[in-house]
Every structure is written in C-alpha cells, then in structure tokens.
Amino acid sequence: MCSFVTCSFETRHQGWGSNYKITRLPDYKIHPMPFTDFAGNPETIHRLREMLARDRFPHAVILSGAHGAGKYTLALMLARAMNCLEQPSTNGDGLPDFCGRCSNCTRIAQSADLDARFAEAVEARENLRDSDKKDTRLFVQTHPDVLIIPPDPPQMMIKVDQVRHVIDTIYYRPGEARERVYVFTGSAFMKEAANSLLKVLEEPPDFATIFLLTENAGELLPTIRSRSMTFHLGALAASEVESRLAKLRPEWNPKQRALVARLSEGALGRALSLNLESYIAARSHALIMLKSALGAGDHTNLFKTTETYRSGAEGREKIDNLLRTLYALLEDLMFLQSGAEQLIRNTDILGELKKMSEATDFAWLQHAAEGLGEVERGLRRNLLRSLSLDAFATALERVS
C-alpha cells in the first residue's frame, strides 16, 4: 500500500497508511485578492467567471501558459470562488468572486506559496524511514476538499499512486466546501498515471473540478485534452509588467524594472520571483566569457571567472543560471544583427551589446550557441565545469 506525505492546515487522521504524516502550517496573514487584481487576460477571466455564474463550469480545465503566467494563482482563485462562504461580486458585474476572509478562502489561500508547501512535504518524506520513502507520495492540502498534486521528485513527474489517490477520494462528496478541487501543477505524467486519470475524466462527479496546469497543452494526451476545456494565459505587455512591478517591487529603480519586465517575457510571476542580484552576477560572468572570446587576448579574467564554477550539487544552480544568461545575451546579439533592437531584453547594457555586435556575425553566434549545447552535454557527463567553460570561450576565439 502506498503512503502519502502532505502539508495540511488541520491535524487530522486519515486511513492512508501508517507512514502518512501531517505538518501544521504556520498562520500566515492572508490578503484578499479579487479577480480584478489578476494580471492580464481579462477576457479569459471573464469567461471563466461567467461559467461559474451559470453553473456551467467544466469538470476538467487545462490552464496553459508560460512559467509564471499565473496558472496556479488562477486555479486557487477559482477554487476560492467556487467555495467562498460569502460569494461577493466585483465591479457591479454580478459575476462570482471570493471574499478572501472566510474559513474556506483563508485555508485554500494557505497553499498559495507552492514552493514552501512543497518543500515542507519533501522534508516530511525525508524524515521517514528509508524503507518507507520509496513508496510515499507528495501532496499539498490546506483545505480538506482542495488537493494540490505536484510532480513527485526526483523524477518530477505525476505518478500513478498520486492519481489513484485522486480516484479514491473524488467520488466522496465534499465535507466543508461545495466543490472538491484537484490541481495538478505539472503536465509530466507517467504513462500509467495519465491513463488512470482518463478514468476520472470519463465519469466525473458533479461536485468535483480538476485543474491541469501546463506550459504546453500538447504535452498532455490527446484523450485528456478532448475531455477537458483549455484556456491559455497569454503574455503581458512589458509596460504592464513594469507598472505592476512599480507597486510590488518599489525597491527596484526604473531601469531595473524595465530589465526584469523584458527578462520575464510577459509573465508577472516570473518577474516577481526573479533574483535580480543573482542574474546580474551571472550576466557579468557571461560578458567576461564572451568578451574574452571576441578579444582573443589575456585570459586572466576568464580563468578567474570559470574557476568559481566548481563541481558539487551546490554549484549546479549557479552554472545553470550562467548558461541561461549566455543564451539570453546571444539572442540579444542576434536581434541586433537582425535589426530588431526593440526585442532586446538586456536594455540596460544596450551600448555594450552594440559594441559586441559589431565584432560578431551570424556564423559566430551559431557557433556560440552550438558550443553552449556542448557544455550542457558535457555537464550531463560530469565533465569539469571550469574546463568546459574555458573550452567554450577559447573555441570561439578561433571562430572570430
């Protein structure tokens, strides 16, 4: 029998096996956030609320969009609107909203910080006996009728035991809410898990709703898509992201907000979670490497920089950030080569990029992109990071 680890708002006992552990969440201050505060996609939001008002909401909804587009935020907002005890409407439009104050709203909102809740569930599983960890699955649950199903590490996929638990509970009427809500936060399903989900989608109960969140709806089985209704969350304009950041990140100056707005590619969640200091540090290293390759001169700064990328799990995130930043800079140089300056993301160093662009051409940029691909493949073979980066920069010297 498979066990489950979940983060729960209430300490309760369930018949899910002896290894099931519940963690009490701290009391967070919840700030009401009506639908009118959701960033962008007003037509999609209006359509979803209209279906709620007419009691015609689909039993399965696919929310697609880029990372940080607000899919998880919207799913929780809809879960609160379905189950709010006060059920207010906003702007006089008569469409459902949520109060953010009642017991259902506040408990569902405790799941909003998914990264923190997920980390708590992972930690709870790590505290189990080694013999129990293998067969224990992760969930996040801060309301008894709302279950969050994240991809299960280390494979970071939805596993069949997670879906089976959904099947085991979805046909029971909700105890404290009007609707049971299930939110799958990723679309990477193991084959057996995806096939099991179809059983629920074919004969869903009237009192349950399943949300499937994905960056690309095409990753889901066609049979799952055909039994669901898909809504896509599009990117926001950079100016709108900047305007939101002015209120939410007042510590950033206008140039920083403009940079983050472009780096986020219209996804407000990505903009808010971006570690600007870490990005600037990675970009400074990336610029040293590219300039060294273009200059073909003294390698002192290059070797000092690459030497900081040591082996070990703690350095993996650092080099991943560097590689992403290198790709972003190469794209900006390509935009300059193509005469599409308006597409550049690193606008705060435009002058520097123009000077570099004058020393490059499309062939050099292609070799650079291919070289980064070689670095990534080398990292998967556990090659020394510093040597891989040195080889990347010096190989580009011969091209230039």
C-alpha positions as CSV (number, residue, x, y, z in Angstrom):
1,M,0.0,0.0,0.0
2,C,1.4,3.4,-0.9
3,S,1.7,6.1,1.7
4,F,1.3,9.8,1.4
5,V,3.1,12.9,2.8
6,T,1.2,16.1,2.7
7,C,1.2,19.6,4.2
8,S,-2.1,20.2,5.9
9,F,-3.8,23.1,7.6
10,E,-5.6,20.8,10.1
11,T,-4.2,17.9,12.1
12,R,-6.4,15.0,11.1
13,H,-6.0,11.3,10.8
14,Q,-6.7,9.6,7.5
15,G,-6.7,5.9,6.6
16,W,-3.9,6.2,4.1
17,G,-1.3,4.1,5.9
18,S,1.0,4.2,8.9
19,N,3.6,6.4,7.2
20,Y,1.2,9.3,6.4
21,K,2.4,12.4,8.1
22,I,0.7,15.8,8.5
23,T,2.5,19.1,9.1
24,R,0.7,22.0,10.6
25,L,1.3,25.2,8.7
26,P,2.1,28.5,10.4
27,D,-0.5,31.2,10.5
28,Y,0.0,33.5,7.5
29,K,-1.7,36.8,7.0
30,I,-3.9,36.5,4.0
31,H,-4.6,39.5,1.8
32,P,-7.8,39.3,-0.3
33,M,-7.0,39.4,-4.0
34,P,-10.2,39.6,-6.1
35,F,-10.2,38.6,-9.8
36,T,-9.8,42.3,-10.7
37,D,-6.3,42.1,-9.3
38,F,-5.3,39.2,-11.6
39,A,-2.6,40.4,-14.1
40,G,-3.8,40.4,-17.7
41,N,-6.0,38.0,-19.7
42,P,-9.3,39.8,-18.8
43,E,-11.3,38.0,-21.5
44,T,-10.3,34.6,-20.2
45,I,-11.0,35.6,-16.6
46,H,-14.4,36.9,-17.6
47,R,-15.3,33.8,-19.5
48,L,-14.4,31.5,-16.5
49,R,-16.4,33.6,-14.1
50,E,-19.4,33.6,-16.4
51,M,-19.3,29.8,-16.5
52,L,-19.2,29.8,-12.7
53,A,-22.2,32.2,-12.6
54,R,-24.2,30.0,-14.9
55,D,-23.2,26.8,-13.1
56,R,-21.7,25.5,-16.4
57,F,-18.1,25.2,-15.2
58,P,-16.3,22.2,-16.9
59,H,-15.3,19.2,-14.7
60,A,-11.8,19.4,-16.1
61,V,-9.9,22.6,-17.1
62,I,-6.5,22.9,-18.7
63,L,-4.7,26.2,-17.9
64,S,-1.8,26.6,-20.2
65,G,0.8,29.4,-20.4
66,A,4.4,30.3,-19.8
67,H,6.1,29.7,-16.4
68,G,5.0,32.5,-14.1
69,A,1.9,33.4,-16.2
70,G,-0.4,32.9,-13.2
71,K,-1.8,29.5,-13.9
72,Y,-1.5,28.3,-10.3
73,T,-2.7,31.6,-8.9
74,L,-5.8,31.5,-11.1
75,A,-6.6,27.9,-10.2
76,L,-6.6,28.8,-6.5
77,M,-8.7,31.9,-7.1
78,L,-11.3,29.8,-9.0
79,A,-11.2,27.2,-6.1
80,R,-12.0,30.0,-3.7
81,A,-14.7,31.5,-5.9
82,M,-16.4,28.0,-6.0
83,N,-16.3,27.6,-2.3
84,C,-16.4,31.1,-0.8
85,L,-18.9,31.3,2.0
86,E,-19.8,35.0,1.2
87,Q,-19.6,34.8,-2.6
88,P,-19.3,38.5,-3.4
89,S,-19.2,40.0,-6.9
90,T,-17.0,42.9,-8.0
91,N,-17.3,45.9,-10.2
92,G,-21.1,45.5,-10.3
93,D,-20.8,42.9,-13.0
94,G,-22.7,40.3,-10.9
95,L,-20.1,37.6,-11.6
96,P,-18.7,35.4,-8.8
97,D,-15.7,36.4,-6.8
98,F,-14.4,35.5,-3.4
99,C,-14.0,37.4,-0.1
100,G,-10.6,36.2,1.0
101,R,-11.7,36.3,4.6
102,C,-14.0,33.3,5.2
103,S,-12.6,30.0,6.5
104,N,-12.7,28.4,3.1
105,C,-10.9,31.2,1.4
106,T,-8.2,31.5,4.0
107,R,-7.5,27.8,4.2
108,I,-7.3,27.4,0.4
109,A,-5.0,30.5,0.2
110,Q,-2.5,28.8,2.6
111,S,-1.5,26.8,-0.5
112,A,-0.5,29.9,-2.4
113,D,3.2,29.6,-1.7
114,L,3.5,26.3,-3.5
115,D,7.3,26.2,-3.3
116,A,7.3,26.5,0.5
117,R,4.5,23.9,0.9
118,F,6.2,21.5,-1.5
119,A,9.5,21.9,0.4
120,E,7.7,21.1,3.7
121,A,6.2,17.9,2.1
122,V,9.6,16.9,0.8
123,E,11.2,17.4,4.2
124,A,8.4,15.3,5.8
125,R,9.1,12.5,3.5
126,E,12.9,12.7,4.1
127,N,12.2,12.2,7.8
128,L,10.6,8.9,7.2
129,R,12.4,5.6,7.4
130,D,14.5,4.8,4.3
131,S,12.3,1.7,3.7
132,D,9.2,3.9,3.6
133,K,10.4,6.8,1.4
134,K,10.2,4.9,-1.9
135,D,6.5,4.2,-1.6
136,T,5.5,7.6,-0.2
137,R,3.9,10.3,-2.5
138,L,3.7,14.0,-2.1
139,F,0.6,16.2,-1.9
140,V,-0.2,19.7,-0.6
141,Q,-3.5,20.1,1.2
142,T,-4.5,23.1,3.3
143,H,-8.3,22.6,3.0
144,P,-9.9,19.1,3.3
145,D,-11.6,19.4,-0.1
146,V,-8.9,21.0,-2.1
147,L,-5.9,18.9,-3.0
148,I,-2.7,20.0,-4.8
149,I,-0.8,17.3,-6.7
150,P,2.7,18.4,-7.6
151,P,5.2,16.4,-9.7
152,D,6.9,13.9,-7.4
153,P,10.7,14.1,-7.1
154,P,13.3,13.0,-8.0
155,Q,11.8,12.3,-11.5
156,M,9.5,15.3,-11.1
157,M,6.6,13.5,-12.7
158,I,3.0,12.8,-11.7
159,K,2.9,9.2,-10.6
160,V,0.2,6.6,-10.7
161,D,-0.2,6.4,-6.9
162,Q,-1.0,10.2,-6.8
163,V,-3.7,9.7,-9.5
164,R,-5.0,6.7,-7.7
165,H,-5.4,8.7,-4.5
166,V,-7.4,11.3,-6.5
167,I,-9.7,8.4,-7.8
168,D,-10.1,7.1,-4.3
169,T,-11.3,10.4,-2.9
170,I,-13.0,12.3,-5.8
171,Y,-16.3,10.5,-5.6
172,Y,-16.9,11.4,-1.9
173,R,-19.0,14.5,-1.5
174,P,-17.1,17.5,-0.1
175,G,-17.2,17.8,3.7
176,E,-16.8,21.6,4.1
177,A,-16.9,23.0,0.6
178,R,-19.4,23.0,-2.3
179,E,-16.8,21.6,-4.7
180,R,-13.9,19.2,-4.4
181,V,-11.0,20.7,-6.3
182,Y,-7.9,18.9,-7.5
183,V,-4.9,20.9,-9.0
184,F,-2.2,19.0,-11.0
185,T,0.6,21.6,-11.1
186,G,2.6,19.9,-13.9
187,S,1.8,18.1,-17.1
188,A,4.6,15.5,-17.0
189,F,2.5,12.3,-16.3
190,M,4.0,8.8,-16.1
191,K,2.2,6.8,-18.8
192,E,0.2,4.7,-16.3
193,A,-0.8,7.8,-14.3
194,A,-2.1,9.5,-17.5
195,N,-4.2,6.5,-18.4
196,S,-5.6,6.3,-14.8
197,L,-6.6,10.0,-15.0
198,L,-8.7,9.2,-18.0
199,K,-11.0,7.0,-15.9
200,V,-12.0,10.0,-13.8
201,L,-12.4,12.3,-16.8
202,E,-14.7,9.9,-18.5
203,E,-17.1,9.6,-15.5
204,P,-16.5,12.7,-13.3
205,P,-18.7,13.5,-10.3
206,D,-20.8,16.6,-10.5
207,F,-19.2,18.1,-7.3
208,A,-15.6,18.0,-8.4
209,T,-13.3,20.0,-10.6
210,I,-9.8,19.1,-11.9
211,F,-7.3,21.7,-13.0
212,L,-4.4,20.6,-15.1
213,L,-1.6,23.3,-15.3
214,T,0.9,23.1,-18.2
215,E,3.2,25.3,-20.2
216,N,2.3,23.4,-23.3
217,A,-1.0,21.7,-23.6
218,G,0.4,19.4,-26.3
219,E,2.3,17.5,-23.6
220,L,-0.9,16.1,-22.4
221,L,-2.5,13.0,-24.0
222,P,-5.0,13.9,-26.8
223,T,-7.6,11.9,-24.9
224,I,-7.1,14.0,-21.8
225,R,-7.3,17.3,-23.9
226,S,-10.5,16.1,-25.6
227,R,-12.2,15.6,-22.2
228,S,-11.1,19.0,-20.8
229,M,-11.6,22.6,-21.7
230,T,-8.4,24.5,-22.4
231,F,-7.7,28.2,-21.5
232,H,-4.4,29.8,-22.5
233,L,-2.9,32.7,-20.4
234,G,-1.0,35.0,-22.8
235,A,1.9,37.2,-22.1
236,L,1.5,40.7,-20.7
237,A,3.0,43.7,-22.4
238,A,6.3,44.8,-20.9
239,S,4.8,48.1,-20.0
240,E,2.1,46.4,-17.9
241,V,4.7,44.3,-16.1
242,E,6.7,47.4,-15.4
243,S,3.6,49.1,-14.0
244,R,2.9,46.2,-11.7
245,L,6.5,46.0,-10.6
246,A,6.4,49.7,-9.6
247,K,3.8,48.8,-7.0
248,L,5.0,45.4,-6.0
249,R,8.8,46.0,-6.1
250,P,9.3,49.6,-5.2
251,E,12.9,48.9,-4.2
252,W,13.8,48.5,-7.8
253,N,14.6,51.6,-9.9
254,P,13.0,52.2,-13.3
255,K,15.9,50.6,-15.2
256,Q,15.8,47.5,-13.1
257,R,12.1,47.2,-13.5
258,A,12.4,47.6,-17.3
259,L,15.1,44.9,-17.4
260,V,13.1,42.5,-15.3
261,A,9.9,43.1,-17.3
262,R,11.7,42.1,-20.5
263,L,13.5,39.1,-19.0
264,S,10.2,37.8,-17.7
265,E,8.8,37.8,-21.2
266,G,5.4,39.0,-20.1
267,A,5.0,36.5,-17.1
268,L,4.4,38.6,-13.9
269,G,5.0,35.6,-11.6
270,R,8.4,35.1,-13.2
271,A,9.2,38.8,-12.9
272,L,8.3,38.8,-9.2
273,S,10.4,35.7,-8.4
274,L,13.4,36.7,-10.4
275,N,16.5,37.1,-8.3
276,L,17.9,40.3,-9.9
277,E,21.1,40.3,-7.9
278,S,21.9,36.7,-9.0
279,Y,21.0,37.5,-12.6
280,I,23.3,40.5,-12.7
281,A,26.2,38.4,-11.2
282,A,25.7,35.6,-13.8
283,R,25.5,38.2,-16.6
284,S,28.8,39.8,-15.5
285,H,30.4,36.4,-15.8
286,A,28.8,35.7,-19.1
287,L,30.0,39.1,-20.5
288,I,33.6,38.3,-19.4
289,M,33.5,35.0,-21.2
290,L,32.0,36.5,-24.5
291,K,34.4,39.4,-24.4
292,S,37.3,37.1,-23.9
293,A,36.3,35.1,-26.9
294,L,35.9,38.2,-29.0
295,G,39.1,39.8,-27.8
296,A,41.4,36.8,-28.1
297,G,43.7,38.4,-25.6
298,D,44.6,38.0,-22.0
299,H,42.7,35.1,-20.4
300,T,43.3,36.2,-16.8
301,N,39.8,37.4,-16.1
302,L,38.3,34.4,-18.0
303,F,40.2,31.8,-15.9
304,K,39.4,33.7,-12.6
305,T,35.7,33.6,-13.6
306,T,35.4,30.0,-14.7
307,E,37.4,28.8,-11.7
308,T,34.5,29.8,-9.5
309,Y,32.3,27.2,-11.1
310,R,33.3,24.2,-9.1
311,S,31.8,20.7,-9.0
312,G,29.2,19.8,-6.5
313,A,25.4,19.9,-6.2
314,E,25.6,23.5,-4.7
315,G,27.1,24.8,-7.8
316,R,24.6,23.3,-10.2
317,E,22.1,26.2,-9.9
318,K,24.9,28.7,-10.4
319,I,26.1,27.2,-13.7
320,D,22.5,26.7,-14.9
321,N,22.0,30.5,-14.4
322,L,25.1,31.2,-16.3
323,L,24.1,29.1,-19.3
324,R,20.6,30.7,-19.4
325,T,22.2,34.1,-19.2
326,L,24.7,33.3,-22.0
327,Y,21.8,32.1,-24.2
328,A,19.9,35.4,-23.5
329,L,22.9,37.5,-24.4
330,L,23.4,35.6,-27.6
331,E,19.8,36.1,-28.5
332,D,20.2,39.9,-27.9
333,L,23.2,39.9,-30.2
334,M,21.2,38.1,-32.8
335,F,18.4,40.7,-32.5
336,L,20.9,43.4,-33.1
337,Q,22.4,41.6,-36.1
338,S,18.8,41.3,-37.5
339,G,18.0,44.9,-36.9
340,A,15.4,44.1,-34.3
341,E,16.6,46.2,-31.4
342,Q,13.1,46.5,-30.0
343,L,13.3,42.8,-29.0
344,I,16.4,43.1,-26.8
345,R,15.9,42.1,-23.2
346,N,19.1,43.4,-21.6
347,T,18.2,47.0,-22.4
348,D,20.4,48.4,-19.5
349,I,23.6,47.4,-21.3
350,L,22.5,48.2,-24.9
351,G,25.6,50.2,-25.6
352,E,27.8,47.3,-24.5
353,L,25.9,44.9,-26.6
354,K,26.1,47.1,-29.7
355,K,29.9,47.1,-29.4
356,M,30.0,43.4,-29.1
357,S,27.6,43.0,-32.1
358,E,30.0,44.9,-34.3
359,A,32.6,42.2,-33.7
360,T,30.3,39.3,-34.4
361,D,28.2,37.8,-37.2
362,F,25.6,35.2,-37.6
363,A,28.2,32.4,-38.1
364,W,29.9,33.3,-34.8
365,L,26.6,33.4,-33.0
366,Q,25.7,30.0,-34.4
367,H,29.0,28.5,-33.2
368,A,28.5,30.1,-29.8
369,A,25.0,28.5,-29.5
370,E,26.4,25.1,-30.6
371,G,29.2,25.5,-28.1
372,L,26.8,26.1,-25.2
373,G,25.0,22.9,-26.3
374,E,28.3,21.0,-26.0
375,V,28.8,22.5,-22.5
376,E,25.4,21.3,-21.4
377,R,26.0,17.8,-22.8
378,G,29.4,17.8,-21.0
379,L,27.8,18.7,-17.7
380,R,25.5,15.7,-18.0
381,R,28.6,13.5,-18.4
382,N,30.0,15.2,-15.2
383,L,32.9,16.9,-17.0
384,L,34.7,19.6,-15.0
385,R,32.7,22.8,-15.2
386,S,35.5,25.2,-15.2
387,L,37.3,23.3,-18.1
388,S,34.1,23.1,-20.1
389,L,33.6,26.8,-19.8
390,D,37.3,27.5,-20.7
391,A,37.0,25.3,-23.8
392,F,33.8,27.0,-24.8
393,A,35.4,30.5,-24.8
394,T,38.7,29.6,-26.4
395,A,37.0,27.6,-29.1
396,L,35.0,30.8,-30.1
397,E,38.3,32.7,-30.4
398,R,39.3,30.5,-33.3
399,V,36.0,31.2,-35.0
400,S,36.3,35.0,-34.5
